[in-house]
């Protein structure tokens, strides 16, 4: 069992969630239950799964939840691109969020590789 708050990957993914919430606040009202909600959920899913994995009792379970977190960041990556293409995000906001998303994905991949059973 680990304290998730001590993991840099959790800290960075949490910060990403905060920034995603701020960026999606300006999405159209018609997207409240659509893209806004989906984008926020995929962003929040990463640190939530990291935290849940750290609360499990085996490295195998930790690895599984880290893998789920990684999948959530890939989903977020697409949703940010969609937000850009629909004109909901400007180029600079998109670039900053995409860079942070990519950083978290790389950190998760590295963390997963170091765990027993890693690819």
PyMOL commands that set and color helices and strands:
alter all, ss='L'
color gray80, all
select helices_A, chain A and resi 4-6+8-24+29-31+35-54+59-85+91-114
alter helices_A, ss='H'
color red, helices_A
deselect
rebuild
show_as cartoon
